[in-house]
């Protein structure tokens, strides 16, 4: 055979292959999705975890779906489902996996909230929020002149609330676990992760690099595995492996003794020794007394209009001490009332100046109510009935003008009769039986108090900053508070966490069917992020992945600014003419969602444009 002919043939074949390759991937890219910022989906992350999401329109699954902030946690949760565990078993395994693989927010010494929906359609809410230690006082973060000492509530040993995560997961297992898998089987994967080491993604390496100064301030280099070893010019890089032996030992004690493996024995001794070293105030009695609480979800049925009809949805979200459920319900009511009474939703385009103006006007009123009326219902009589009353919210929003913004300093709380940040994490899980869980958990700030328990390998939270350390004084996320959220012993601090499950009302049967599971981190921006994703799906008729990828905005009453990710110049100009002050930010939230298709299949959608978030289904 002629060698030149063979070579030219190979070139011809290669050219045809290359053309087909280009055409294939051109077809795979969705030309109508204007929100995708990357033509190739996360090549850097795929080089470490090749099983991560590769479909830009979401991941399809028939028997179960797990969507988390880290590929390893999603993989572990999926394996639990495949072994016969239910959604709640998988949630426990994911929760502990995130404590290893996602230490900035995953935790065993933080807390959180979860909304559970069972296969029979019933639902409940699990509150495993931290509490103020018994020695807490209203003035503990004020100096002798009553001026706030915010650094004491944001870093170090005095900022720590009583840890709640382990107690919450034990409670979830004992009340709702399938019992197909043992407690030990749910914890073992995380122990293995800690022992064998986690491979850092680029995002996590960068985040660890950002906090080296704080780590060194509060920890000995020998104690904290996340501190650079060697000279201070070293940096973590993508692909580095971090082994967490001390955390593996702590997780082993939890595996063997459940709650007692954390709140008593060696782990408790190490925790209290660390607290006392830094003049914190948590005691053994605080640990002994902590209990999770089962609560009734906030439930609101809303009729939302899309292109040609109204569809009824029931929104299930977290009650106080989270502000999320009430605030979300108020926002949904406000939007629904506005479009029903003032204009057709066909005239409201996604992220148009008019739409964003309406959203931010609703948000500034809701956050004013949040600052005044919401707190721990065990200590404060939250006016929940009035805040959810349709007449109240209609009157509250009646002053919205289409032609100018309302200055926040002219808005007070409503008359009632009698930016957490990316430092939180969320995951959504469904199983083949139809159970679903939406769970949000946090240490509060990135790596919490920045204090790692010496000998135990885990960070402590800084949740005390979520209280109002002084009325009207903003916390680390710019949120102000009042009497309802003042510091009191054994009280649960107010939160913005908004784990949410949405049911769609079947027009033929009238029954509520599982439709969507979602939530996000983002501190004060959590509520508005969940709100916008819901509208994107139900009103603007986006696919669930497009709804998550879409650019977002946020307003929280004070400061009087509209935060935005990215908007068209024309939209920015119009909003400024309406009087809005705009501030561009890197990102708002990182949503993890699952949508249930009419045939019962699941579509998992992770916020892959904003992080390492991963959906896995089977």
N, C-alpha and C positions, 0 to 999 in steps of 0.2 A: 504494500500500500504506500502511495506517495505521502511522505511526511508532511509536505506543505499543504496538501489537500486535507490531511487529518487535522492539522493545526487550524486551518481556516474553518473546517467543520466544527471544531470545538468552539471557536470564536462565535460562529453563527448560533450554535445551541445555547451558549452562555448569554448571547444577546437576547434571544427569545425568552430565556428564563428570567433575565433581568427585567425585561419589559412586562412579563406576567406578574413578577414580584411587585413592581411599582403599581401596576393596575390594581392588583389585589388589595394592597394597603391603602390605595387611594379610595377604593370602594369601602373599606372598613372604616375610614374616617367619616364621621357624621358631618356633612357639609352645612347642615342647618343649625348646628349647635355653635352659637357664637361665644360660648363661655369657656370652651376648652382652650387652655393656654399652652398646651404641649401637644405636639403631633405624635410623639412616641410616649407611651404611658410608662413613666417611672423606670427608665432603664437602669439607673443607679441602684434602686431598691431591688429590682429583679436580679441583679448580679449577686445579691446576697440571699434573697428569698425568692427563688424562681417561681413559686406557686402563687405569688401575689396577683391581684386583679389585673387582667389584661384586656378586658372588654370595657370600652369607654361608655357603654350604655348600661352597665351594672352586671351583676352575676345572677344567673338563674339557678334555682334549686327546687326540687320537688318535695324533699323530705325534711329539710331543715336549713337554717341560715344563721350565720354568725358574722356580725360586723363590729370590729373593734379598732382601736387606734394603733395596733401593732400586729404584724403578720404572725408572730409566734403565738400570741394570745388567741387570734382567730383560728389558727390551726389546732390548738389544744381544745378550744371549745367545740370545733367540728368533730374531732375524734371522740369526745364525750358523747355527742349526739349519735354518732355511728355505733358506739358501744351499747346503746340502749338507754342512755341517760335522757332526761327531759330537759326542757329549756332552762329550768332552774338549777339542775345539776351542772349544766354547761356554764351557767352564769357564775357559779362558785369557782369552777376551775379557771375561768377567764379572769375573775377578780384576783386570784392569787398569782396567775401568770403575769398580769400587768404589774404586780408589785415587784416582780423580778425584771421584766423586760422594758418597763416604762416607768422608771422610778420617779420621774418629775411629778407624776400624778397618780399612777398606780400605787397601791399602798396596803399595809396591814395596820397602820396607826392613824388612819384618817377616818372618813365616814362617807355617808351618801344616802341616796334615796332610790327606790325602785317601784315601778308600777308593774303589777303582774296581772295578766289576763289568762284565765283558764279555758280549757277546751270546751267547757259547758257555757261559756259566755260570762261567767262571774269574774269579778276583778277585786283587787285589793292593793294597798300601798304599804311598803315597808320603809319605815323611818329608822335608819341607823346613823343618824346625825350625832356628832360629838356633843358633849355637854360641858358647861363651865365647871371647873373644880369646886368642891365644897367651900374652899377658902377664898373664892372669888368675891370681889366687891365692885360696886359701881364706879368707884374712883381709883381703881388699881392702876390705870394708865394715865393718871393726871398728876401733875406736879403740885407743889404746895400753893401755887397761884391758880390752880384749876385749869392749867393749859395742858392740852393733849401731848403725851409722850408716845407718838404713834410707832416709833421704832421698837418699843417694848412689846407691842401687840403684833408686830409683823415678823420679827426674827427672834431667835433664841428661846430659852427654856420657859420663860414666863408667857409666851404666846401660845402655848400648847393646850388644846382642849382634850378632854378625856377620850382616848381612842375608842372607836366604835366598830371598825370594819370587821374584825374577827367575830365579835358577838353577833353582828348582823348576818354574816355568812353561816354561822352555826344555826341561828334562828331560821334562816331560809332553808337550810338542809333538813332540819328536824320537822319543820311544818310543811314544806312543799317539795322536798326531794323525792325522786321516783323510788328510791330504795333498790333500784336495779343495780346501782353502783354504790359502793361504800364511800364513806367520808375519806378514807385513806386513798382510794382510787382517784378522787377528785383533786387531792393535794399533791400526789406524787409527781405529776408532770412539772409542776413549778419547782419542786425540790431538784429535779433533774436539770432543769434550766439553770438554776443557781449554781449547782455543782459543776456542770459542764461549761458554763459560760454563755453569755449572750454576745452575738456579733453586732456591733454598733452600726446603725444606719447613719447616713450623713447628717440627718436631722438631729438624731440623738447625740452624736459626737459634738455637733455645734452647740447644742444646748448645755451639755456638760462643760464645755469650754467657757461658756458665758458665765458660769457660776463658780469658777475656781476660787475667786477671792472670798466669796461667802463660805464655801466649804472649809477653807483654811482658817477662817475667822472663828468658826464654831466647832471644829473637829481637829483631832490630831491626825497627821498624815497616815500613821500606822492603822488608825481606826477606820477611816473612810476610803473605801476602794475606788471611789470616783475622783479622788484627788490625783493629779498627775504625780507619777513617781519619777524622781530625778529632779532636774533643774526646772525652774519656773517657765522656761521657754518651750517646754514640751507641750504638745497638744494631742487630744484624742482625734483620731481620724476614722473615717468609714472603714469597716472591716476589722477594727480592733476588737479583741475579745476580753470581756470583763467577767471574772469568776467571783461569785459572792458566797464564800464558804460560811460566813457567820449567818447570813440570811438563810442559807440552806439548813443550818442547825436549828434556827428559830422555826422555820416552816416544818421541820421534822417534829419538833415538840408540839406544834399545833396539829399536825397529822395524828400524832399519838394520843393527845389529850384534849383535842378540840378547844373549847373555851379556856380550860385550865392551862393549856399549853401557852397561852398568851397572858392571861390576867392573873395567873398565880405562878409559883415555882420560879425557875431560873429566869425566864423571859421577864416576868414582872420585877424580879430583883434587879436585873440589868436596867430596865426602863426607869425604875424609881431612883436607882443610883445615879443615872444620867440626869434626871430631873433635879435631884438634890444638888448635884455638882454645879448646876447653873442657876440655882436659887429659884427653881420652879415651885409650883404649889400642888401638883397632883400627888395623891396619897394612895395607899393600898385600898382604903375605903372607897375612894373614887372608882377604882378599877372594879372592886367587888359589886358596887351598887349600879354600875351601868347596865341598862336594859334597852334593847330595840323596842319599837312600838309599831303595831299594825294599825293603820289608819284607813279611813274611807276616802277614796280618790275624789278629787274635784271632777264633776261630770257635767258637761254642757253639750246639749244637742243644738247644732247650728245648721241652718239651711243656707247653702252657698250656691251662687249662680255660676254656671259656666256657659258654654256657647249657646245652648238652646234649652236648658232646663235647670231647675233647682234640685240639688241633692242634699239629703240630710246626713250629717255626720255627728257622731257622739265622740267628744274629746275627753279622754281620761288622763288626768295629770295630777301632780303632787300637791297635797294640801299643806298648810302651815305645819311646821316652821319653814317650809319652802314657800317663797313668794311666787314660784313658777306657775302653779296651776291657776291661782286666782288671776294673776296678771295676764296669762295667756287667754283665759276665758274672757276677760275684759277687752282685750285687743280683738279677739274674734267677734265678740258682740259689736264692738264699735265699728269694725270694718263692714260687718253684715248690715247693721242698721244704716250705715252711711250709704252704701251702694243701693240698698232697697228703697231708701227715701229720697235720695238726692239725684242719682243718675244711674244709667244702665252700666253694668260691669263691662259691657262691650266697649265702652269708651275709656276704660282704664287699662292701659297697656303696661306690660311688665317693665318695671324700673323707669317708667316715664316720670317727668317732673311732677305731674299731678298726683300720680300714685304714691310716689315717695313723700310728697308733701303731706298727703293724708295719713300715711303710715307714721311719720314722725310726729304729727300733731296728736294722734292717738297715743303714741308711746310716751310723750312728755306728760300727759295727764295720768296715765297708768302708773308711771314711776313716781309721780308726786304722791299718789295714794300709797304706793309701796313703802315709801320712806316714812309715812306717818302711821299707818294702820296695821302693818304686818309684823308678826313676831311669833314666839312660841305660845301656842294656845293653852299650854299648861300654866302660863304665867300672865297672859294678857288675853282679854276678851276680844278676839279678832272679829270684826263686824262682817263676817263672811257672807251672810245672807244679803246684806245691803250692797256689798261690793259686787256681787253677782247679779243683782237685780237689774233687769233690762231697762226699767224706767230711770233708775239712777244713772246708768251708763249713757242712756240716750240724752239725758239732761246734761251730763258731764261733758259730752262731746258736741253739744248744740252750739257752742261758741267757735267751732272750727270754721275758718274762712278759707275759701279757695284762693284768695287773692293776697294773703299775707300770713306769715307765721305768727304764732302767739308767743310773746316773750315769756320765758320760763319764770321770771321773777314776778309775773302777774298771775301765775297759776299757783293756787294753794291746793291743799288736799280737798277732796270732795266733802260736802256736808253730809255726814253720816249720823243717823240717829243711834244715839248711844252708842372698768373695761377690763372673785374667781376669774380668770383669764384663760389662756390655753393650758393653765396649770391643772385644770380639771380633766377628767376623761369620761367618755360615755361608751356603752356598748348596747347593741340590740340583738336579741336572739329569738328565733321561733323554732318549734319542733314539728315533727310529722303528725303529732296528735292535735295540734292547733293551740298549744300553749305558747305564750309570748311573755317576754320580760324586757323592759326598758330600764336600764340602770345607769345612774350617774354617780361617780365617786370622786373624791378629791382629798388633797392635803391642804388645799386652799392656794397658797402661793406655789410657784415652781419649787419642788423639793421641800415644801412646807416651811418649817422653821429653820431649815438648813442644818438642823441638828440631827446627826445619826447616833443612834443608841450604841454606845461602845460595847462591843462583844456580841451584839445582836444583829447588826447589819441592816437596820431599817431607819428611814427618816421619820421624825415626828412632825405632826401638823402644826400650822399656825392659825387655827380656826378662830382663836379669840378675837382676831381682827374683824371677823364678820359681825360682831356685836357693834352697837353704837357706843364707842368709848366716850363720846360726848355728843349730846344732841346737836345736830346740824354740822358735825365735823365729818368729812368724807373718809372712807376707808381706802385701802390700796387700790380699789377699782373705781374710786370717785363717787361711790354711793353714799348718800347721807342717810341718817337714821334719827329716830326720836325715842320717846319713852317706851314704846312697844318693844323695842329691841335693845334695851339697856342691859348691862351685865348684871346677872343674878346667879347665885350658886345653883348648880344643877340644871340650869336653863339651857335650852338648845338655841344656838345662834341662827338668825335668819339667813336664808340661802336663796340664790337665784336658780339653783338646779331645777331643770324642768323635764324629767323623764316623762315621755308621753306615748300613749297608745290611742289610735283613732279607729273607731268602728264606723262602717258605712251601713246605713239603713237600707235593707233590701226592699225596694218599692213593692215587690210582689207579696212578700211574706210579712213585711213590717219588722222583721228581726234584725238585730244588730250583728253584723259580721265583721271579723277582723279585717282591717284595711291597711293600716300602717303602724309601724313601730319606729320611734325616732327620739333623738336627743342630741345634745352637743355640750362640749365645754365652752368656756368663754366668759366666765364671771358674769358681770352685769349684762353682757350681750347674749347670754344664753336664751333668755326669753324671746328677744326679738329675732334671733336666728331661727328658732323653732317656728315662730309665727310666720316668717317669710317662706320657709320651706313648705309649710302646710298650704299657704296661699298659692305658691308656685304649682303645686300638684292639683289642688282642688279648684281654683279659680282660673289660673293661667294655663292649665292643662298640660303641664310639662311632664315628661318622663321623670321618674324619681331621681335618676342620676343627673339629668340636666337641672332639676330643681335644686340639687345640692351644689352643683358647680356654679350656679348663677351668683353674680356679685350681690353683696348685701350692704345694708345701711343700718345704723343704730342711733337711737336717741334715748337718753335716760333722765330727762328733766334737767338735772344739774350734773355737770356743767352744761350750759346751753349751746351745745354743738351737735352737728350731725356728723357722725363718723361714717366713712364709706371706704369700700375696698377699691373700686374703680368705676367711674361713670363716664358717659359720653360728655364731651365738653359742652354741648348744647343743653344737656340736662343740668349740669353744674351751674351754667349761666342763669337758667330759669329759676333754680332753687335760690340762688343768691339774690335775684330780683324780688323773690318772695320774702326776703329778709333772713334766710337761714345762714348761719355760719358753719362752714364745712371744714372737716379735717380728715385728710386721707390717712388710712392705716393699712398695715400689711395684710391683716386678715381678721375676719370676724367669724368665730366658731369653727368647729370641725365636726360636721354632722355625720352620724352613723344611722342609717335608716333601712327599713325593710318594707317593701310594698307587696301586698297580696293581690295576685291577679285573679280575674273572675273564675278561672279554672282551679284555683287553689294553690298554684305554684307561687314561689317567693322570688322576688327580685331584690337582691342585696345591693345597696349603694353606699360606698365608703367615700369619704371626703378626700380623695387621692390628690387633688390639686393643692390641698393645704397641708398635707402631712403624709405619714406612712400608713395611713388607715387602710384596712383591708377587709373585703367581704369574701367569705368562703361559704359555699353551699354544696349540697349533694342531692 
